[in-house]
Amino acid sequence: MTAATQQENQTVPENELANGNGIYGKEGVIVPVVNPPVDIGVALCPCDSDAVPEILKSISSFGDDPSLDNDNTRLGLLAKARDLVRALETPRETMIKHCWAQPGCYTAITSCYNLGVFSVLASYGGRPKKVTEIARILRTNPEVLTRLMKHIAAMGYIKETDPDEYAPTNFSRSLTIPIIGDGYPCLAGGAHKSCSKFPEYMAKTNYATPTDVQAGPYQYAFNTKMNMFEYMQSNQPLGKQFNHHMGGYRQGRPSWVDFNFYPVEERLIKGMDASPDAALLVDVGGSLGHDLQEFRNKYENAPGRLVLQDLPIVIDAIQQLHPSIERMNHDFHTEQPVKDARAYYMHSVLHDWPDDVCKSILKRLAAAMKPGYSKLLINENIIPDKGADWQATALDMMMITLFSSKERTKSDWYRLLESPELGLKVVGIWSVGNGVESLIECELK
Ligand SMILES: C[S@@+](CC[C@H](N)C(=O)[O-])C[C@H]1O[C@@H](n2cnc3c(N)ncnc32)[C@H](O)[C@@H]1O
C-alpha cells in the first residue's frame, strides 16, 4: 500500500474533532485543516486532465452530424460536453465562474430583461444593434447597459458583432417569451435572497434540517412570516411571474399524459362514472392550468369534468384556458369540495411542503376519495440513491432554501403516502427516465 492510499484509508479519530484538533469553528464557520495542506498548484491545473482523452473519445463516438432531434442523443452529448468543460477548467477558473461569472450573468440578464433589452434585440428582424441605439429606444443609461451586455456576450448568451454591437441568439430570443423569461426577475426578487442567506441561517440553527414553514430559511432571509407563494403573490409582479415560471419549467419535458408514459385510457377513462357531473381529474394547486390544458389537447374526448383548483389570486390571473376546464378557487388546507372524482392530481405541490403539512393536505384528499374508484396521482421527482439528475438536485436546493421541504426519494414517498393515518396505499409508479417527474398512483386501502 502506498503512503497516499494509507492516508486515504485512515479514519479521523472522533476525539480529533471533539478536542478541536485539526478543525476549528469561528463565527459559525467550520474550517477543516487538511494535513498535509493541499498545494496551490492543484488549483491551477485542469480539474481532471486524465479524463480528457476518454471524454473526447465518447464525444467523437456521436459522429460528425449527430441527430439532435433525438433527445437522448442531444442529452448524452450535452452531458459529455459538460464533463469536458469540468475536466479542462482549473479549480481556480471554476471558482471564479461560480463566484463571479454566473451570479454576474444572472444579474446582468435580469436587469436587461426588466429593461426590455432582449425584446429590442429580437425586434427589427433581429439585425445587430449598437448599445447606444438600444439605450435610446429604451430611454436608459447607455453606460451601465454597455457593461451589462458585454458580460452577457462574454458568457456567450448574446452575439457580439462589433464593438458594443450585439445580435440576438436563440437563448436571448426565448427570453422574450414570458414563461421562459419571467423566471429571472421572479427568482431574483422573491427567492434567491433565501439561497444566499441559507448558510448563515443553517449556522444559526446548528445545521438542523429545516422543517418549519413559518420560521425557515425563507422567512429568515425575507424577514417575513409569509411563505414564498404568499410573499410573491402579495408583491406583484412576482406572483404573476412565478405562475409563468411554472408554465416554462415543464416545457419540452416528457409528461405523464404522453401516450407512452401512463396508461390513461386503461387506468382512468375505463371504469369512469358515466353521470354528467362526475369529475375525471381534479388538478389541486394546478397554477394557470397548463397540465389540464395539455391533458385536454391529448385526450380531446375524455369524459367527465376537468377541474382546476388553486388560490383565487392564481385562478384570477388565468388568461387562456380550454372552455371545458372548470376554474375553482380552493385552498388545499381546507375540505376538498369535489367529492368522488376519478382522480385527484398534484404536480410539484407536495415537494413544497414538509411531511407534516403534506399529511394534512393528503388527509383532505383521502376524505374526498371514493373507495375502490378514486385515485390519487402524484407527479413528482423520485431522487435515486445514486446518479441523481442535476435538475432534480437543483430543485431540491430550491426546496430546502425556499420551503423547508424536499425532493423525495422512493422510500421518502412510501413513508409519506403510506403513513397509517392517511389510509392510502401506493399501487404503482410510472417513470420514463432520470430527472423526469414520475407518476405515483395511490388508492384508499
Ligand atoms: C410549485 S407550484 C406547482 C403548480 C402546478 N401544479 C405545476 O406543476 O405547474 C405550487 C402551486 O401550489 C399553489 N398553492 C400554494 N398554496 C396553496 C394552497 N394553500 N391552496 C391551493 N394551492 C396552493 C400555488 O399557487 C402554485 O400554483
Ligand as a Chemical Component Dictionary entry (heavy atoms), coordinates in Angstrom:
data_LIG
# 
_chem_comp.id                   LIG 
_chem_comp.type                 NON-POLYMER 
_chem_comp.pdbx_formal_charge   0 
_chem_comp.three_letter_code    LIG 
# 
loop_
_chem_comp_atom.comp_id 
_chem_comp_atom.atom_id 
_chem_comp_atom.alt_atom_id 
_chem_comp_atom.type_symbol 
_chem_comp_atom.charge 
_chem_comp_atom.model_Cartn_x 
_chem_comp_atom.model_Cartn_y 
_chem_comp_atom.model_Cartn_z 
_chem_comp_atom.pdbx_ordinal 
LIG C1  C1  C 0  -44.838 24.699 -7.414  1  
LIG S1  S1  S 1  -46.383 25.273 -7.926  2  
LIG C2  C2  C 0  -46.928 23.957 -8.984  3  
LIG C3  C3  C 0  -48.001 24.406 -9.904  4  
LIG C4  C4  C 0  -48.500 23.357 -10.903 5  
LIG N1  N1  N 0  -49.072 22.198 -10.268 6  
LIG C5  C5  C 0  -47.378 22.980 -11.834 7  
LIG O1  O1  O 0  -46.820 21.888 -11.696 8  
LIG O2  O2  O -1 -47.006 23.801 -12.675 9  
LIG C6  C6  C 0  -47.392 25.065 -6.497  10 
LIG C7  C7  C 0  -48.806 25.613 -6.664  11 
LIG O3  O3  O 0  -49.474 25.460 -5.398  12 
LIG C8  C8  C 0  -50.314 26.578 -5.245  13 
LIG N2  N2  N 0  -50.664 26.735 -3.827  14 
LIG C9  C9  C 0  -49.871 27.154 -2.810  15 
LIG N3  N3  N 0  -50.551 27.162 -1.662  16 
LIG C10 C10 C 0  -51.805 26.730 -1.964  17 
LIG C11 C11 C 0  -52.975 26.499 -1.199  18 
LIG N4  N4  N 0  -52.984 26.722 0.121   19 
LIG N5  N5  N 0  -54.065 26.025 -1.821  20 
LIG C12 C12 C 0  -54.070 25.789 -3.159  21 
LIG N6  N6  N 0  -52.990 25.991 -3.947  22 
LIG C13 C13 C 0  -51.876 26.466 -3.355  23 
LIG C14 C14 C 0  -49.503 27.720 -5.786  24 
LIG O4  O4  O 0  -50.302 28.848 -6.065  25 
LIG C15 C15 C 0  -48.876 27.086 -7.020  26 
LIG O5  O5  O 0  -49.673 27.257 -8.155  27 
# 
loop_
_chem_comp_bond.comp_id 
_chem_comp_bond.atom_id_1 
_chem_comp_bond.atom_id_2 
_chem_comp_bond.value_order 
_chem_comp_bond.pdbx_ordinal 
LIG C1  S1  SING 1  
LIG S1  C2  SING 2  
LIG S1  C6  SING 3  
LIG C2  C3  SING 4  
LIG C3  C4  SING 5  
LIG C4  N1  SING 6  
LIG C4  C5  SING 7  
LIG C5  O1  DOUB 8  
LIG C5  O2  SING 9  
LIG C6  C7  SING 10 
LIG C7  O3  SING 11 
LIG C7  C15 SING 12 
LIG O3  C8  SING 13 
LIG C8  N2  SING 14 
LIG C8  C14 SING 15 
LIG N2  C9  SING 16 
LIG N2  C13 SING 17 
LIG C9  N3  DOUB 18 
LIG N3  C10 SING 19 
LIG C10 C11 SING 20 
LIG C10 C13 DOUB 21 
LIG C11 N4  SING 22 
LIG C11 N5  DOUB 23 
LIG N5  C12 SING 24 
LIG C12 N6  DOUB 25 
LIG N6  C13 SING 26 
LIG C14 O4  SING 27 
LIG C14 C15 SING 28 
LIG C15 O5  SING 29 
# 
